[in-house]
Each structure stands twice: as structure tokens, then as C-alpha cells.
Amino acid sequence: MKKISVLFAAFFLLSCSSPFLRCSLATDYSTQAALVDKATITFKSFLSDPNMTWFKENLCSAKALLIIPQLLKGAFIFGAEGGTGVLVAKDEHTGLWSQPAFYTLAAASFGLQAGAESSAIILMIMTDKGMDALLSTSVKLGGDISVAAGPYGAGAKAATVDVLAFARAKGIFGGISVEGSVITPRDSYNIAYYQRNVRPVDIIIRRSVSNPHSKALVEAVSRPCRPKPKSSPPAGEK
């Protein structure tokens, strides 16, 4: 019975991602919408924490952010551990952030803080190599691209890698070990949310789809990177 369930799930994902087979697009996207809302809350909570100085100061240098509101230790889908989140990317020419694309991160084990069973994480994509890898079928952190725990606290310094991982578990912010984890697009979620047979490249690079519901998330990640208006000199001064 378990094999049948796995085969059915695999067939469904294949049918949703194949250009020749289309699943029904008339799908309610409340699950995906709730995930986008949680991603917005997660991002704001990271941004408001006083210990996340490096994250805030270097946010605008990132190529993209993969925001996963809940990364679980324990049973996940068919026995693996992980979580689903959204990727938003910044256009290097216009500086505008993209609509969210849905991804899943999974591994046999995660290096969460001691005693933590779940954690909110944000992966900061720092290089073109890291960005290009995320647009492929799947990418292994620490294998296909390099990854390190993100720095936090005053005076923190970051390693030179493709991806930096920041985490929040039990109210404590800090780094997280996700080396060996595999990131894959969640095509069924992308299709449901945009009501079209789309892949991450359509959302992130071509930007051929949009959903008004994502406005709050896009606004949240865009606001810190907007140029600050120049202050006017006091009256009487030139």
C-alpha cells in the first residue's frame, strides 16, 4: 500500500511538471497562500531581531531568499525531514523582487539547535552559481553549491559561500547546518498558486505570472532595499 501511495504521488508531481501532461489548474490555493503569509511573518521576524545585524545589513546584496517558515525534524512526507518554503529573487538590473516560487528542502538529518524539533530558516543566496543551481531540477547543498551557517550578532563575519543559512528555533536566532540537504521545486504548489503550468524559471526569470496575494511578501522584502530619500538641508542653508 505504501508503494502504491509513493507511486501515485510521483505520478502526480510528474503530471503537473511535464509540458505534455497537465493537472487540473482549477485548484484552490489556500494552502499555498497560507505558506506565503507565514513566509512574510518569518521574514519580518528575522528582520526585526537585534541579533540579526549581518542579515539586515547584507540583505540587499543577496541574489535571492528561500524562506522556510517551518523546518521539521521527524516524519516528513515519506519519512524524510524538511519543510516547504518560497523563493524570491532580485532582478540585478531593476532591483525588483520576484513573485514567490515554491520549493522543498529535505534531508536525512538537520543540525538544529540542541533540543529543537523545528526551526524557521532563511537561506540567503549570495552568488550567481547558487541562483542558477536553484533553477535546475534539484540542488544539493554542500555538493552542487557551497553552504555555511549565517553569521549573527554584532561584528559577525560571513564565510564566502554560495548560500548562507539563518535559523530561528525556540525564539533563538542563529546559524543552522543544512549541508547535504536537497532543494527541489514544488511544482504542484507553483501550479496551484498561479493557476498555470509554470516552473520556477517562469516565475523568477521570465516573470510571466503573478498573484496579487503575494503583494505583502514582495513589499516586505523590497522595503529594506529601497533607496532612502535624501534629507533636505535646513532652511537658509545651501
N, C-alpha and C positions, 0 to 999 in steps of 0.2 A: 504493500500500500504506500509506503514511504517513497519507493522508487517511482511509483506512478505519479505521486504529487510533485516530485522533483522534475520528472519529465514534462509534466503539464506546465509547471512554472517556466521551465526553459523554453518550451514551445511558445508560450505566451509572450515572453520577452523577445524571442526571435521574430515573431509575427509583428510585434509593434515596432521593431527597429529595421526590418527589411524593407527596401524600396518596392519589393514585389508583393509583399503581404502587409495589409493594413488592418489594425484592430479598430474597433469602433471608436470614433472620435467624440461621439455624443456621450462623454463620460463626465460625471460630477467630479470637480477638482477640489472639493472641500479638504481632503487630506493634504494635498499639496499646498493649498492656501494656508492651512494651519501651520505647516512647516515653514513657509516663508515668513509668517508672522513671528514664529518662535526664533527664526534666524535674525530678524530685526531686533528683537528684545535681547538676544545673545550679544549681537554686535554692540549695542548701546551699553550693555553692562560691562563689556570689556573696555570700552572707550571711557567710561566714567570712573574706572578704578584707578586710584592714585599710584598703584604699583606698576601699572602698565605704561610707564613713561616711554619706553623704547617703541612699543607698539604704536602709540599715538603719534610720536614724532616721526616715525618712518612709514606710516600708513600710506602716504601719498607716493612713496617710492615703489610700492608693490605693484606687480602686474595684475594680480587677481587675489581674491579672498575666497577660500572654501570654508563656509560657516556651517558647523555641525552642532545643532543645539543639544544633542544628547548622544554621547558615545557610550555604549553599554558593555560591561564585562558580563559574560554569561551567555545564555542562549540567544541567538540572533538568526532569524530565518531558519536555515537548516543546520544549526549547531555552531556556526561561526560567531565571532563577536564583531561589533561595529556599530555604525549608525549612518543615517542618510542626512544630507545637507544640501546647500545650494552654493553654486559658484557664481560670483560676479566678477567681471574683468573690466579693466580700464583701457579705453582706446588711447594708444600712445600719441596720436595726432590731435585728437579733440579733448582728451582728458575726461570724456564722459564715461560713466559706468554703465555696464550692460544690464539687460534683464537677467534674472536668475536661471541657471541651468542646474538640474538635479543630479547629484552624484551619491554613490555609496562608498564608504570606506570600511574595509573588513580585514581581519587578521586573526591568527590563532590566539594571540595574546597582546594586550596593550600595557605599556608601562605607566599606569595611572598612579597617582599618589597613594601612599600606603593606606589601606582600608577603604579606598574609594571604589564604588561599584559602577559609577557613571561619571561622566565629565562632559562639559561643554567645551568644544575646541574650535579654534580658528587656524587654518593653515594659510600662511601668507606666502604667496607665490612671488619669488623675487627675481627670476630670470626668464628670458625668452625660452630657454630649454625646458624649464618647468611648465611654462604655459603651453608650449607645443605638445608636450607629453600628455597633458590633461585632455587634449583634443583627440587623442588616439582611443583605441578600443579599451585599453586598461593601462595602468601605470603602477609600478611597484616602487614605493618609497624606500630609498636606500639601495635600490638596484638600478632602475632606469634613471632615476634622478636622486640627487642627494637631499638629505633632510637633517635638521637638528632642532633641538628644543629652543624655542624662542626666549630671548633674554627678557628679564623683568626687573624692576627696581631701579633706583637712581644710579646712574653711571654704568649701566649694563652695556655690554658689547655683544654683537651678534657674530656667529660664525658665517663664513662665506659659503653659502649653500644655495640650492635651487628653491628649497621650501623651509620655512620656519614654522614650528608648531607651538601654539599657545593654548593653555588649558585652564579651566576653572572647575575645581572639584571641591564640594563641601564648603563653598564660599572662599576658597583659597585659589589665587591665581598663580600660575607658574608654567614651566615647561612640561612637555609630555613626550614620551618615547613612542613614536609610531613607525619606527623603522621596520621594514618588512611588510607593512600594510599595503593592500592593493586598493586603488581607487578606480571605480568604473562608472560610466554614465548610467543613470537610472532612466532609461528611455521611456518606459511606461509612464513614469511621473511627468517627464517632459511633454509627452503627447497629451496626457490628460490635462495638464495645466494650460497649454497653448491651443488645445483642441485641433492640433495639426500634427502630421507625421514629421517631427523635427528631431534633429540631432544637436548636440552641443555646438557644433560649428555654425549651425544656422542661427543659434541664439547669441553666441559670444562674438563670432567674427562677422557673419553676414548681417546679423541683427535684423532678420527678416520677420520676426514675430515679436509680439509684446502682449502683456496682460496688465490692464490698469491696476489690478490688485497689488502688483509689486511696487507701486509708487512709493510707499513708506520705506521699503528696504533700500531702493535706489537712492532716495533722498537722504537716508541715514548715512550711507557710505560716501555720498557725494559731498555732503556739507563740510566735513573737515578739510577737504582738498580744494575748496573754492578759494580764489584769491581774496585776501582781506582788503577791504576798501582803504585807500589812503586817507589818513586823517587830515582835515583842513587846518591850515595854520591859524593861530588866534587872530582876531580882528586887528588890523593895523600893522600886521607883520607880512612880509613878502616872502 
